[in-house]
Amino acid sequence: MKLALISLPWSMLTQPGAAIGALAAYVRREAPHVHVDARYEYVRVAAKIGPRLYDGIAHRKHELGELLYTPLLYPDRADAVREHFVAWASERFADLQPRWMGVESWAELNDSIQRGLAAHLDELVGELAGHDVVGLTTCYGQYFPNLAFAQRLKQRAPGVHVVLGGSTVSARVGPSTLREYPWIDTIVQGEGEAPLVALLDALAAGRALDDLRGVLTRATIDRDPNGAPLWEVRGLDALPLPDYREYADQMAALKLEWTLPLEGSRGCWWDRTRRAGNPKSTCYFCNLNVQWGGYREKSIDRLVDELKELSDRYGTTQVYFLDNIIRHDGAGTLAERIRDLGRDYELFYEMRANIQPHDLVLLWEAGLREAQIGVEGLSTSYLRRIGKGTTAIQNLQAMKICYELDITHGANVILSFPSSTEAEVRETVATIERWALGFQPCNPCEFHLAIDSSVDKLRDEFGVTEVRNADCFRIGLPPDVYERVQLFDLSFSAPCADWTPVREACKAWIKPHAATRGRLFTYHDGGTFLRLVDRRTGLRSSVLRGLAREVYLWCGELRTLDRVFERFARTEPDRARIRTFLDRSVAQNLMAEENGRYLALACAPNARAAARRIRAHHAEQPRAVPRPRLPVVTDAAGSRSA
């Protein structure tokens, strides 16, 4: 049996499609009689149209990349898609003339891309028509590219079994896709290892496919209108190492650097919806875990061994952790194990804002240079509204420590969440202007409604009405198809405050960072004094001595008033002095305060000084009692969730 696993545009060029690497390795181990052809076709397309243009489209994959393939399915939508592309290119490449890309107009460039995409699909069909099974992964703007390819393949080779999988055919999208597009034979929902091997075995033996867990067929879509029951591997340590050999060869031929994906867990321990039976036991805006049955993680031993082996195999030290969230327990231990390897890794990780400063130092020592911190909001009432489970001052601490350690935090502020209030807008603006200005600016991004998020499940509670497929797809789809098919991304109507002041505050946040080299607000410790240099709004400096210096340094991490008194206030006059100092520091925006917790806002002058302060304060703490682990349960099929 010949199996082709395909990843089409618009995956990020410098990252191998992790699903292809994982599935190829698993099938090669569990079904050695199957010949696996792993194809990272987005690399091939990027080489044809040029990496810069490819990356520009890939960063707008949903509202642009997907649409570029719709005329290959619906030719009558070509004019509308061309008009949309011209508007995008005119804005994206405003400083360039079309001749830079060898064309006379952006419309001509659109037509050239369309011809190139069609030619690539036709070439690929010719190469794969002799395969028995073709597996398509759909995540990064790949839904309509996959449908366009599958249609061409079935026209050329109707006997090829086409199976579609990936996050964007989760939940009710899967049944809808099978109803609408007859050239898709089956859909795998959830993780694909066990269902795909079972599917291959059944096809080889000529058995029916209708009773396979995790697999949708046309005979089961009425039985499972909201998606198939998931079939997950028992433990992640039992998985083989992912196999990226084909991708590595392609990137070597192009002489391009790439980042190694590393999977330490699946799911999110903060998402407790399946275990609790409560759709609000998670971040209300998020549906990143819709394809997982629960949270599972690899052991630290396995993860460190995998990092060493894959880094050695592919000759790269740039590593992108795929995890939706860093592990709940043991992040510091993992970091120490990686640090002790003595290698020059450059790591990316996603994490919640309640990450401990000392754990961040350990991760920095291990090589963490970029993180996705789940900030999402800078108003505590707004954070409660979106189910984030953190506070504004916790977010400020995470942003500060990352900034001090030169870790790019990549955090977003979600705008226009349904039923948000003017008070929350004002609180957000005030936090930015008073306290966040000295840290790396956050990225303002509009709230997007997606399948099976808490907001989608509880529309009435959030005031959400007129839910429909994302409006951008009206451009590329015939009206009847747009109304009929169920897509992953949605548009909606809902009452909401005007978030324009936050957009403007975020723009203003960027300006002082662009105009000033170095950090905007720093402290410089002279041993007996502390000099504060503040360039956030002009230039001012001050010197703290004695108790003021000690309190300010100690509040470089979040401290409650009681803890400050416990450490420094031996007498009632000391308490009064400390309270006066804290109140004055907050009034002058030298410190932030929320519900009796204080955070000094001045940053260390460099990462070494920040690490020294954090390590010293951590060493002073009594030995921490280990946090209780989240409960882990095993279902009847052996899948683990937390």
N, C-alpha and C positions, 0 to 999 in steps of 0.2 A: 504494500500500500504506500502511496506517495501523498504526503501531507505538505502543503505550503502554508506557512504562517506569515501574514502580511500586515505591515504597518504602513499606512498611506499618510500623506500630508493631513493635518498640519502639526505633527509632533515637533518639539523643539529640536533643531538640527544638532545641537551639541550634546544631546542625551539619547542613548539608545532606548527604544521602546521597551520598558521593563517587562511588560506582559509577554512580549515575544521571547525575550531571553529566558524568562521563568518557564514558559510553556515548552519551549524547545528543549530545555534541559530535562524537564519532567517526562516528556514523551520519549525522549531518547533513552532515558533510564527505564521507564515502566513498560514501554512498548518498543523494544529494540528492533522488531521486525518492520517498523514503520520508518520509511525514509523521510526525514524532516528537512524541508527547505525553508530556512528563515530569511525573510526578505524585509529589509528596512528601506522601503521604496521612497520614503520622504527624503532620504539622503540623495537619491537619484534625481528627484525632482528639483531639489535645491541646487544640485550641480548644473541642471539645465537652465534654470531661470536666474541663478546667481544667489549666493547666500544672503546678501543684504536685502534684496527684494523678498526672498523667502522668509527671512526673519520678520520683516515688517508685516507680512500677511499673517505669519504664525502668531504674532502678538495680538492680532485681531481675528483669531481663528473662528470664533463663533459667529460674529456679525459680518465677517468678510470672507474668511477662508472657506467656510461651509458653502457660502452663496456662490463662490466661483465654480463649484461643481454642479450646482443645480441646473444650469442650462444643458448639461450633458444628459440630464434626465428629462428636462422639460424645455425643449428648444425655444418655445414661445416666450420664455422668461429672459432670454438673452439680452434684450434691449434694456430691461429694467436693471439687470445685474451690471451691465456695462455702465449705465448712468451712476449707479452706486459706487462702482470702482473708480470712476473718474473723479467723483467728489472726494473719495478717500485719498487717492494719489495726489490730487491737487493740494490737499492739506498736509499729507505725510511728507511729501517731497517738495514743499513750497519753495525751498531754496535751490531747487534743481529744475532744469528744463528736460522735457521728455527725451531730447536727443542724447542725454546722458546715458539712457538705456537703449539707444539705437533705434528710436522710433520718433515719429513726428508729433504724436499726441498721446495723451493718456488713454484715450479710447483705442488707439492702435495697440498700445501696450496690453490693454485688457484682451483684445482679440488675439494677440500673440500668445498670451498666457493660456487662453482658452484652447487654442490649437495645440499648444504644448501639453496641457493636461490631458486632452483627448488622445493625442499621439502616444503619450506615456501609457495610458490605460490600455490602448490597443496593443502596444508592444508587450505589456505585461500579460494580457490575455493570451497572446501567441505563445508566450513562454510557459504558461501554467495550464494550458488547455489539456495537457496530458496527465495532470494530477488527478487523484481520486477524491481528495478532500482539500478544500481551501478554507482556512480559518482567518477571519478578519477581526482585528481589534479596533474598537471605537472608543476613544476617550478625547484626545486633543483635537477637537474640530474635525473628526474623521467620519461622522455619520453619513453625510451625503457623498463624500469621496468613495466610501465603501459601497454605497448603494449604486453609484454610477459604474463602478468597476464590476460589481456582481451582475448587474444587468448585461453588460457586454460579455462577461464570461459565460453566462448561461445561454446567451444567443449563439455563441461560438461552440460551446461544449456543454450541452444540457445535462449530460450525465455526471458532471462534477457536483459533489455535495458541498454546498456553501453554508458555512456556519459562521454566525456573527456573535461576538461577545464584547464585553467591556462595560465600563460604568455608564455610558450614555444610552445603553439599552436596558437599564435597570427598571425594576418595578413595572408599571403599566405601559412603559414605552415598548417593552419587548413584544407583548401580545399585539399591540397596535401595528408595530413594524411588520410582523408576519402577516397580518391581515391586508396591509396595504401593498406590500412588495413581494410578489410571488416568486421572484428569483432568489430569495433567501429561504433556505430549506429548514434550518434550525437556528435557535438562539440559545447560547449559554449565558445564564445570569449568575452573578456572584463570581467568586474566584473560579478559575477554569481548569485547574489541574485534573482533579478527579473526574468531573463531568466530561472533559474532552477525551481522556483515555477510555472511559466507559463508552462514549459515543463511537470512537474508532473501533473498539472491540465489537460493538453491536453491528456496525456497518460491515465489518469484515465477515461476521458470522451470519449476516442477513437477518438479524433479529429486529424486532420492533423497537422504536426509540421512545415510545410514549410513557414509559415508566421510569425513565432516568431522572434522578434528582438533579436539579440545576439546569435542566434542558427543556426548552419550550419547543413544541411542534404544533402544527396546525390542528392536530387532534386534541391538544391540551390547553389551547389558549382560552377556551370558554370555561374550562375547569379552573384555570389559574389566571383570571383576568388582571390581577395585580402583580403577577410575576410568579416564577417557579420557586418551589422550596429550595433553599441553598444547600449545596453539598461542599463542605469545606474539609481540608486536610486536618488530620488529628493534631499534629504539632508542627510548628514551623521549622524546628530543628531537623525534622526528617526530610525536608525538601533538599534537592540537589542544588549546587551552586548554579546561578543563572549562567547562560551561555550566550556571550555577545560576540562570538568570533567573526560572524559575517559583518556586523556593524563595524567592528574594529578594523577589518580589512578595507571597508569602504572609506572610512575616515582617514586611514593611512594613505590610501591612494590619492585623496584630496589634500593631504598634508594639513589636516585640521585637528586642533585640540578638542578633546571631549571630556565630559564629566561622567564618572562612574556612578550609576545608581546602586544604592545599597538598601535592602529592605530589612529593617529590624522588627517591624510589627505590622499587623493588619488591623484596621479599625481604629477606634479612639476610645480610651478608657473613660473619657468624660461623657461619651454618648452611652447612656444607660437605658435607652428607650426600650430595647427588646427585653432586657432583664426586668426592668421596673414596670413595663406595660404602660408607660406614661410618655406620650409624644413630646412632653416638655422637659424630659430628663436629658437635655442636651442643649447646645446652642441653637436657638430657634431658627436662625437663618441658614443653617448648614445642612447639606445633604451629601457631604463627602463620604459618609459611611453607609449609604444606602445599599451598597453591594456587599457589605460584610454582615455576618450574623452576630458578631460581637468582637471584643478586643482579644488579640493573641499576640505574643511577642516571642522572639527568639531569645535563648539564653545569652548572657553576656559572652561566655566562652565561645559559643558558635558565631556570634556576630563579629567578635574580634578576629577569629580565625578566617572568617569569610572576607573581612576587610583586607587582611594580609594577602590572602590567596588571590583575590581578584585584582588588587593593586599590583601585585607582582606579575600576574598573568598578562595584564593589559598595559603595564608600564605607565600608569597614571596615578597621581596623588590627589587629584581633584575628585571629591566624593560628595554625592548628593543623597542624603538619607530620604528614602521615599515615605517614611512614616508620616501619618497625618498628625502625630503628636509624639514627643519624646516620652520615653517610659516614665511611669508614675513613680517607681522606686528604682534606685540604682543608676540614675543618670550620672552622678558623680563618680561612681565606681567604674562605669563604662568609660567615662572620660579619662580616668587615671590609667586604665588598661591601654587605651589608645595612645595616651601621652607616653607611657613607658615603652612603647615600641620604638621610640626615638626616630620617627619618620616625619617628613615635612608635609603632612596632609593639610589640605584646605577643605574644610567641611562645611556643609549646609545642613541645618536641622530645623524642623518646625516644633514650636513649643508654646505652652501657655505662659501668660505673664506672671504667674506665681512661681516661676522658676527661681530657686534660691541663688542669691549673688555668689556664694561660694561654688555652687555647681557651675555657674557661668564662667567663673575663673578657671575651673578644672577643664571645662570644654574649650575655653580659649587656649589653654596650654596644650590641649590635644590637637588644636588646629581649627577650631570653629572660627570662621571668618564671615559667615553670612547665616542669618537666622530668619525665620518667619515667625515673628512674635504675634500671638493672637490678641492684639490690642482691641481693634474693632470699634472702640468708643472711648471718649474722654470725659464722660459724665456718668457718675455711678448710678443714677436713676435710669439713664439710658442703657447702661450695661445690664441692669436688672430687666429692663424691658426686652432685651434681645437674648436673655438667658445665658449670658456669658459666664456668670459665676465669679467674676473678679470685680475689682473696684478701680476707680480712676487713679488713685494713688499707687496701687500695685502696678498699673500700667506705666506710670511715670518712673517707678523704680526700675522696671525691666528696661525701659527705653534709656534711662540714665546709665545703667551698668553696661549695656551694649555699647553705648556711645563712648564710654570711658575705655572700654576694651577694644575699640576699633572694630566692633562686630556690626556689620550692616544689618539692621533689623527688619527691613522690608515690611513694616507693619501698615495695616490699612485702618482707616476710619470709615465705617459704613454710614452712608448718608440715606436719609429718606426711608427709614424703616417704618412700616405701617403703624399708624396711630401715634407716632412720636410727637412730642410737644414742643412748643416754643421755649418753654423753660429748659428743656434738655438741649436745645440748640444754644441758648444763652450760656448754659453751664459748660458746654463743649468749647465755645469760643473763649470763655473766661479761662478755662484750663490751658488752652493753647497760649493765649496772650500773657497770662501771669506766670505759668510754671513750665510749660513744655518748650518754650521758644529756644532754649539753649541746647536742645537735643535734636537728633536727626529728624527731619519732618516726616510725618506719616503721609500715606497716599490716600486721598479722598476717593472713595468709590461708591457708586450707587448700589443700593440693595437690589439683589436679583432674586426673584422667586424661582425655585427649582423643585422638581419632583420629590415628594415624600419628605420634605423638610417639615419642621414643626408648623411653620406658617401655612404650608400647603395642606397639612392634615387638619389644622384648626382655623380654617379661613374665617369663619364667623367671629371667633374670638378676637382675631386681629383686624377685623373690618375689611377683609380682602374680598373683592367682588370682580366680576368680569374677567375671570381667569381664562387665559387663552395661550396658545403658543406664542413664543417671543415675537414681537412685532417685526423684527428684522427679517423673519422668514417669509413675510408677505411678499418681499421683493422677489424671492427666488422660487416660490411655489405657486401653482395655480390656486385660485381661491377655494375650490372644492377640496383640494388636497390639504391645504392649510387648515381648513375647518375640520377635516376628518381625522388626520393622523395625529397621534400624541407624541410630542417631542419633549426633550429633557428640560429645556429652558422655557420659562413662561413669562408672559406679561400680565398685568393686572391693574386694577384700580383700588385705591385705599385712601382714607383720610390721612393726612400727614402735614407736619409743620413745614415751613419754608426753610430749607437748609442752605440757602444762598450765603448767609453770614459765615457758615462753616467753610464753604468753598473759598470764600474770600480770605478768611483767616488762614487757611492752608496755603494759599498763594503768598500771603504776607509772611508766613512762617519760613518760606524758602529764601526770601530776599536777603536777610542778614547772613545766612550761611553762604550764599553765592558771593556776597560782597566782602566777606572777611575770611582770610586764611586762618586756619587753626580753630580752636574751640572758643565758643562765645562767652562761656562763663566758667571760670576755673578757680581752683584754690591752689595755693603754693605753700607747703608746710615748711616753716623755718625752724621747727623744733619747739621754740618758745612762743612762736606767733604763727598766725595763719593769715596770709594775704589773699583776699578775694579780688579777682579782676573780672569785671562784668562788661561785656561788649554787646549785650542783647539789644539794648536800646540806647545807643550812645556809648560812652565810656565812663565808668566809675570804678573806684577801688576802695577797699577798706581793710583794716587789720583787726583781727580778733586775737585776744590774749587770754591766758589763764583758763578759767572755767568756760568762757564762751568758745575758745578754740576747741577744748575737749568735747563739749557738747555738740558743736557743729560737725566735727569729724565723725563722732559716734553716730550721728544721724545721717551719715552717708548712706545708710540702709534704713529701712522703715523701722521706727521705734515708737512705741506708745508712750504717752506722758508718764504713766506709772513706771515704765521701765527706765525712763530718763531720771525720774526722781529716785528710784531704787538705786541707780548707779551713782548719781552725783549729789543728791540732796541729803546731806547728813543733818542739816538743821533747817528750821522753818525759814530763816533768812535766805538760805541757799535755794529753797523752793521758790521763794518770791523772786529772787534774781533770775533763776532759770525760766520761770514763767514769763517774766518781763522780756528776757532775751528771745524766747521762742515767739512770743506775740509780735515783737518788733521785727524779727526775721521774716515772719509770714507777711506782715504788713508791707515790708520792703521787697517781697517776692524773692527773698534769698532762700526761703524754705517753703515747702508746701505742707498743708495740714488738712486732714480729713478725718472726722470722727475721732479726734484725739490721737491720731497717728501723724508723725512728722517725718519729712524727708528733706535733707539738705540738697539743694539743687546745683550747687557748684560742682563741677567735674574735676577729677584728678587731671594734672597737666599731661599725663601720658598713661599708656596702658600698664606699664610697670608699676607706677605709683598707685594706680587703682587696685591692681592685684595685691600689692603689699598691704594696703589698707584693709581690703576685704579678708585676706588671709589672717591678718592680726586680729581682727574682730571675731572671725570664726574660731580661732584658737582660744579665745577667752571664754567662749560659750561652754556651759556644762555639756557633757556627753549627751547627745540627742537620743531620745527614745525613738526607735524605729517606728515610722508611721504604719498603721495597720494596712495590710495589703487589701486591695479590692477583692471581693469574693470572686472566685473562679468556678464556673459550673461547667459540666459536660453534658451535652444533650445526648439523645439516643443514638445519634450518628457519630458521636465522638468529637464533635466540634466544640471548642472551648470559647467561652465568652466571659467578659468581665463587666 
